Amino acid sequence: MEKSDERAKKARLELPDGHVKQEEISVHHAVGGGDEGGAIVPAEAGHGSRVELAVKIDMSLLHCPLCTLPFKPPVFQCNKGGHLACGGCVTLLPGGQCRACEDGGGFFSPCPALDAIVSSAKVACPHAACQTYVPYHEAADHRSACPHAPCACTEPGCGFVGAPHALAGHLADLHSVPVRTVQYGRVSQVPVSGPRQLLVAEEDGRAFLLTVGALGAAAAAVSVVCVRASAATQPRFSCKMWVNLVQPASGGRADMALVDIQMRSSATPGAVVAVDEPTFLAVPRMYMVPVAGDAASMEVSLNTRIDKISR
């Protein structure tokens, strides 16, 4: 028993007074059957099984008091006053000396116990479709990079904002924008006659917007963007697009217009103009064919291939 008490003392984390506001702790873990179904089981129980707690805690405890940024491992603690600091701030302190200690006798050293708490403190992503819990110190980066972060509708004047997969349904149902399913790494033939068309990846539901615009009087510009909130989001994509001339009657190889795009991202795809994109496919008029039943309109028989180039 004495050894257990000694281990508990060594594992104890000394926190500064007044920083912790524990509002609610609940553990609900059913074990066995009968009357034990609603038992509350301590964390060490369960023969190594992991038990998670729902905890409300003063958010300031998870922030460095010097720079106010969220703690991330390694976290340091003063050996005298128990003051806390992040690794970045400690490197700026001469000799790792704690300035909060009045006599200057405190020095910072790593605090593995708080590292474990910081790594385990997770919050839910605010985007409804995500349903992911991430470490608190990574929450801001995740929110901006989340593939479910909301994007605006492509159609002028429409105020719809939603996750990319919801945007695809919105465009198809309310604006009759053509939506076509594609597969990564495989060539898809996409007939394009309107100014916009949405490509949705079969594997993960990611949305890609094809835009078409006039390039002078004798050609069209075609480009593509990934519909998502952050350009830093992984994975990244490339897209090859090409069109072929009709096979010449005399035989031989038909001419081709091709472009290989390192795809950028856009949270406001309605503002995307093909000819203003860094890279686009220029399609001469001779590569176009009349739309069936509408000789006044022209159609581009576009070949596309979207590839993931990083994860």
N, C-alpha and C positions, 0 to 999 in steps of 0.2 A: 504493500500500500504506500509505503514511504517513497519507493522508487517511482510509482505512478504520479504521486504529488510532485516529485522533483521534475519529472518530464513535463508536467503541466506548467510548471513555473518557467522552464526554458522555452516552451512554445508560446508563452503569453506575449502578446503584442502590446506594448505600452503606447497608448494613444494620448495626444494632447487633450487636456481637459476642455470641455465645452464644445468639442467638434463633432461629437456623435449624438445623433438624435434618432434613436431606434424607435420607430413607430409601430412596427408590426413584424413579427416573425411567426411563420406557420410552417409546420412540416406535417404532411399527411401521407402516410406510407402504410398501405394495407399489408398485413402479414398473416399467414395462416388462415384460419377460418373461424367461424363461430364468433365468440365475444371479442376476439382479438382483431376483427376486421377493421376497426377504427382506431387502432392503437397508434400513438405517436412514437416513432422509433428514433433513437439518437443516431447521430451520424456514424458512430463507430459500429453500429449494429449491422447485421445483414451479411456477415462473412465476406466483407470486401465489396458489397454492392454499393453503388453510388446513390446518395440521397441528396436531392436538391431542395433548397429552402427558398421560399418567397419572402424577401426582405425589403423593408423600406428603411432607407438610411439617409442621413443628411448628405446631400450631394457634395458639399464642400470637403467632406472627408476624402473624396476621390480626386481632388484637385490639389496641385502643388500650391502652397501658400505664397511662394515667391513669384512664380510666373503665372499662376492661376490656370495653367493648362491641365488637362486630365493626366493623372499619374499613369505611367506605363512602366513596366519593369525595365531596369532595376530601380527600386525605390529605396531611398536612404533615410535613416533615422539618427538623430543626435543621441549620442551615448550618455548625455547628461540630462537634458531637459525633455527628451522624447520628441523634439521638433522634427518635422518631416520635410523632405525636399526631393525633387525629381533628379534623375541623373544629370540632365542638362544643366540645372542650376548648380549642382554640387561641383561640376567641373569648373565653374566660374568663381568658386570660393577659394581663396588662397589656403592651401593645405587642407581643404575640406572642413574648415573651421565654421562652426555655427554662429551666425551673427545674432541670433535671437537670444542666446545665453548672455546674461548681463556681464558675467565675469570673463566671457570668452573661453571658458574651459570646456565647451562641448565640441565634439568632432563627429562628422557624419560617417556612417558605415552602412553597408548594404543591409536591408531588412527582408530576408526571405519570406517571413510570415506575411508581410504586407504585399510582397510580390504575388503570393498565392491568392490573396484577396482581390487584388487589382485584376489579375488574370481571370478570376472566376466571376467577377461582377459583370453581368451581361444585361443588356437592354434589348427590347424588341425593336425591330425596324419599323418606323412609322408608316411605311407603305403597305397598304392592306394586303396586296397580293404576295408580298415577300415572305412573311411568316418566319423570318430568320432572327435569331438572337446573336448579337455580336458583343465582344468585350466593350465596356463603356468607353475606353480610351480610343476605340476604333469606330465609334458610332458616327461621328461627323464624316469621316472618309467614306464609310459605307453608305450613308444617306445620299451623298452626291454621286457615288459610283453604282448604286443599286440598279439592276436592270429593270426594276419595277418603278423607278422614279417617274413621276408624271411628265407627259409631253402634251403639247398643244395640238389641236386639230390642224390638218393641212389646208382646210378650206377657209378662204377669206370670210371674215365676219362671224365665224363660229367660235363660241367661247368654250367649247368642250376641252377639258384637261383630264387626262387619265393615263394609266400605265400603257406601255406600248401594245400589249396584247388586247387591252380594252379599246384602244384607238383603232385597231384593225376592224373590230366588229362595228364600231361607230361609223367608220368611213363606208363600210359596205352597206350597212342598214340605212343610214340617214342621208348619205351623199352619193350613193351608187358608184363609189370609186371601185374599179376592178381590183380584186384581191386574188393573188395567185400563190399557191404553195410551191416552195422550192426545197431542194435538199442540198446541204453543203457538199462541195466537191463534185457536183454533178451538173451537167449542162441542161438548162431549161430553155425551151423556145417560148418566147413571150411576145405575142402580137401586141404592139403598142400603137394606139391611135389617138388617145386623149393626152391631156397635159400631165396626168399623174396616174400612177399605178402602184399598188402596195404588194410587195413580195414578203411572204411570211415563211420562216424556216420551219420545216416539218419537225425537226429534232427538238427545238426549244422554244418555238413560238416567237422568236425575235422578228422584228418588223424592219423592212428596208423599203425606202420610198424611191421609186423611179420618177424622175421629172423630165419632161420634154419641152423644149422651147424652140422658137425660130432662130436660125443662125443665118441672117440675111434672107434673101428671097429664094435661094436655091439649095438650102440645107437645113437640117434640124440638129439641135444639140440634145444629147441624152446623158443624164448623170444619175447617180444613186448615192443615198446617204443612209446610215443606220439611224433609226428613230429611237433615241434614248437621251437621257438628260445630261450625261457627262462624257466628254471626249476621252477622259482618262479611264473609263470603264473597260475592263477586260471581259471577253477577249476582243481582239481587233480583227478586222476583216479586210479582205481584198476582193475585188470583183472584176472579172474579165467580161467585157461586152463586145460583141462583134456582129456585123451584118455581112451577108454575101450577095453579090450580084447573081442574077439568074445565070445558070450554066450556059456558056456560049454554044450555039448550034454547031460550030466547027470543032467542038471538043476543047480539051485543055483545061487548065485550072481557072476557076472564076476569081475575079478580084474580091478583095475583102477589106473592110474598114474595121480596125480593132483598137481597143484601149484597155489598159490594165490599171485599175484605180485602187489606191490605198484609201480605203473608205473612211470618211470623217463621220462624226455623229452630229445630230441636231435634235434639240428639244422643241424646236419650232419649225417643223418641216414645211409648214405653209409658206414660210419666208424663203424657202430654197428656190433659186432660179438656176436652171441647168447651165446656162451660158456664163453665169457668174461663179460657178464652181471652179476650184483649182484645176480639175481635170474632167473632161467630158468627151463623149464620143460624137464626132462630127459625122452626120449621115447625109451624104449628097442625095439630091432628089431622085437620081436614077436608081437608088437602092430601095425606094419606096414603091408600094403598090396601092391601087385604089381599094378602099374599104368595100367589102361586098354589100351591095344594095345602096351604096352612097358614093357615087363616082367622084363627087366633089371633095371627099375626104381621103387622106392618104394614111397608109399604115406601114409601120416598120416591123419587119419580122426579125426580132432581136434575139440573139443567143446570149445567155448570161450564165456565169458560173461564179458563185460566192464561196470563198474559202476562209476558214479561220486561220489566222496567221500567228496568234498567240492565245494563251489561256489565262 
